[in-house]
Amino acid sequence: MTATPAQPYSPLTRSRRGSAARAAFDTLTLMSLPLLAAPALAAAFAGGGTRRWFGGRAEGQRAEAQAAKDAAAAAFYELDTAQRDLRISIDTITAVDDSPAARRAVSDFEALGRRIDEASGRYINAVDAHDLDRDDLEAAAANQARAELTAAKDQLGQVKQELDRFESGLGPLLGKAETQLARLAPAVERARQALLAASNALDAVRASGLRADDLAGRLAKLGPELTKLNQGAGQHGVPQTLERATQVAREAEAITAEAGQLPERAAEIDHRLVSLRTRAQALTTRAGQVDPVLSELRRRFSAACWQDLQHVPDQAGENVRQAEAKLKEAQAARDAQRWPDATSLLSTVRALLNTTDEAVSAAGDRLRRLNAVQKDPQQEIDRTRFAIRDAQRLAMSGRTTPEPRHARPLDDAVGRLDRAVATLEGRHPDYWHFLTETEAVRQTVARVVGQIREERGTAAGH
């Protein structure tokens, strides 16, 4: 008797498969009843008179065929259960992962599904082809049924092994997917709670008299994102929903933090406004003292000592006027609660006042230094010569001759100092040139010292 070819899997096949499987399961259930129930079953069959029982070889073959049918049914159920479980795993992966590895897993599972359908079809056809309850079942027919059912069982077992191997290889993909799914609900909930906290923080700030319009605008932009979160991962995808929840939570938490800092920020801006106004007023007074300093510089020293300071009074006055104008703008921005504008304007005011302070201080510092060198230039000379000699000793330390790259700039520094000292001779010495030259010599010497120490430190390290 030829077995019916395997049919492609379909809902109808599933129904046929289920009917055959349930019949086999019922048989298994009857066979598993306790031995004490056997007489009752025998009496039931005898009373019904539906089958004549034949002894001998035919009944033995029928029993073997029935056992093969039961074994095939068990294999069918085992494979069907494993396929259903694995389908859940595949669905979990595809819901989260769209990587090449995930797509390959789906393709491989579909190929396995075709193998499963083929093996299941063979089993169903074998069950349908043989009625093992027939009264006139011959031994040859029973043998054929047993052989076909055993072959079907073996094929089901082989496909089950392939399914098991495939499942074991899904571990990393499935673990990653399950991890993301486990993160999904907490991430969405965190985003919702963060939005609620941001809304409450804004309410508290407004209750204190601060508008926080920019923060309110940022919070309003998160509304559409919350809508998408509420629509769920089924519509927008798990990875995208996770990313959206993370971004929403981060932005909402930032809004909450900034809202909490807003009263302190307002107080700080108020303090800076007062402080910078006071400083501008003080600089106005100090700028008025530059002209007397310049007058003394002109009277006592050569033009080269003060020409670069001629612009200081006018520039200081202009800077202070600009600072005061910016302060008014900053106050208006603060009153309108435009905090970034107020902060930016106050930074501009501070920069203007710093520049003015440096220029005004430079005039007084110039007069002080020129007075000192005019009174005793030797102190500046000795200070510079000491720096040169100290560097020369370092260059010679542990050597009989210094490195040319160290000795040359030090020798040049000696000559430069001598030339600077020579400028002090004459009726109108340029003291400012002398001071700038000695300062430049010391800077050159300091660079050479730093180079020597760096090179020796590197050598010691090796």
Order of alpha helices (4+ residues) and beta strands (2+ residues): alpha-alpha-alpha-alpha-alpha-alpha-alpha-alpha-alpha-alpha-alpha-alpha-alpha-alpha-alpha-alpha
